[in-house]
């Protein structure tokens, strides 16, 4: 086994797959982070402690970082499209008028209760655009060294 093959086996699972699987993982992760973030973004908003918004952005940011590390800028673009379609689709609501991202309140209520929806919908785009302009070196997964005892020692 060559050292390139050994190093490739030490990469994360999704980085070892072919491009079709990598694209599928990226799109599913984007859709999943958009869905989970949409469900979580209002937690604590009624008490003006937006821990759900923080959690939603952490999940989205980590997923987007992995997408860029896996497929570069095009992976991040796919992640942005998938997460936006899911989050904005849930914001539009169904036929009965039910929505998961309420916006446009006029009554007096806590700040985050009124604005959590807007912060989530526009923030999910902003977080991923920020990740787009960061240096490429921040998204490189360094190769690990195989230190298993069955490798021959250099004499």
C-alpha positions in Angstrom: 0.0 0.0 0.0 1.4 3.4 -1.0 1.7 6.3 1.4 -1.0 8.2 -0.6 -3.5 5.4 -0.2 -2.7 5.2 3.5 -3.1 8.9 3.9 -6.4 8.9 2.0 -7.7 6.2 4.4 -7.0 8.5 7.3 -9.2 11.3 5.9 -12.8 11.8 7.1 -15.3 9.5 5.6 -17.0 12.0 3.3 -13.6 13.2 2.0 -12.7 9.7 0.8 -15.8 9.3 -1.4 -16.3 10.1 -5.0 -17.7 13.5 -6.1 -21.3 12.3 -6.4 -21.3 11.1 -2.8 -19.5 14.2 -1.6 -22.1 16.4 -3.4 -25.0 14.4 -1.9 -23.5 14.6 1.6 -23.1 18.4 1.2 -26.6 19.0 0.0 -28.1 16.7 2.7 -26.1 18.5 5.4 -27.1 21.9 4.1 -30.8 20.9 4.1 -30.5 19.2 7.5 -28.8 22.2 9.1 -31.4 24.6 7.6 -34.2 22.4 9.0 -32.7 21.9 12.5 -31.8 25.6 12.7 -35.3 26.6 11.7 -36.7 24.4 14.5 -34.2 25.7 17.0 -33.9 29.4 16.3 -36.8 30.5 18.5 -35.7 28.7 21.7 -35.3 31.2 24.4 -36.5 34.2 22.3 -39.5 34.8 24.4 -37.3 35.3 27.5 -34.9 37.5 25.4 -32.2 34.9 25.8 -31.6 33.6 22.2 -29.7 30.4 22.9 -31.7 28.7 20.1 -30.4 31.2 17.6 -26.8 30.7 18.8 -27.2 26.9 18.6 -28.8 27.2 15.1 -25.9 29.3 13.8 -23.3 27.0 15.4 -24.8 24.0 13.6 -25.1 25.9 10.4 -21.5 27.3 10.6 -20.0 23.9 11.3 -21.9 22.2 8.5 -20.9 25.0 6.1 -17.3 24.8 7.2 -17.3 21.1 6.4 -18.9 21.7 3.0 -16.2 24.1 2.1 -13.4 21.8 3.4 -14.9 18.9 1.4 -15.7 20.6 -2.0 -14.3 24.1 -1.8 -16.3 27.1 -2.9 -18.7 25.1 -5.0 -19.5 22.9 -2.0 -20.3 26.0 0.1 -22.5 27.2 -2.7 -24.4 23.9 -2.7 -24.7 24.1 1.1 -26.0 27.7 0.9 -28.6 26.8 -1.7 -29.9 23.7 0.2 -30.0 25.4 3.6 -31.7 28.5 2.2 -34.4 26.5 0.2 -35.3 24.6 3.4 -35.3 27.5 5.8 -37.1 29.9 3.5 -39.5 27.2 2.4 -40.4 26.6 6.0 -40.8 30.3 6.5 -43.4 30.6 3.8 -45.7 28.1 5.5 -48.4 25.7 4.4 -51.8 26.0 3.0 -53.4 26.5 6.4 -51.2 29.6 7.1 -49.0 27.9 9.7 -45.4 29.0 9.7 -42.3 27.9 11.6 -40.6 31.3 11.3 -43.0 34.0 12.4 -42.0 37.5 11.4 -43.6 41.0 11.3 -44.9 41.5 14.8 -46.4 44.8 15.7 -47.3 44.2 19.4 -45.0 44.9 22.3 -42.8 41.9 23.1 -39.2 41.1 23.8 -36.7 42.1 21.1 -35.6 38.5 20.1 -39.2 37.3 20.1 -40.0 39.9 17.4 -36.7 39.6 15.4 -35.5 36.0 15.8 -37.1 35.0 12.5 -35.4 37.8 10.5 -32.1 37.2 12.2 -32.2 33.5 11.3 -33.3 33.9 7.7 -30.9 36.6 6.8 -28.2 35.4 9.2 -28.0 32.0 7.6 -27.0 33.6 4.3 -24.6 36.1 6.0 -22.8 33.3 7.9 -22.1 31.3 4.8 -21.0 34.4 2.8 -18.5 35.2 5.6 -17.2 31.6 5.3 -16.9 32.2 1.5 -14.5 35.1 1.9 -12.2 33.5 4.5 -8.8 32.2 3.4 -8.8 28.8 1.7 -6.1 27.7 4.2 -8.6 27.8 7.0 -10.5 24.9 5.4 -7.7 22.5 4.8 -7.8 19.2 6.8 -4.1 18.4 7.3 -3.1 14.9 6.5 -2.7 12.6 9.5 0.3 10.3 9.9 -0.4 6.6 10.2 1.4 5.5 13.4 0.1 2.0 13.5 2.8 -0.6 14.6 2.4 -2.7 11.4 4.1 -0.1 9.2 7.7 -1.0 8.4 10.3 1.2 10.0 12.8 3.1 7.9 16.3 1.6 8.6 
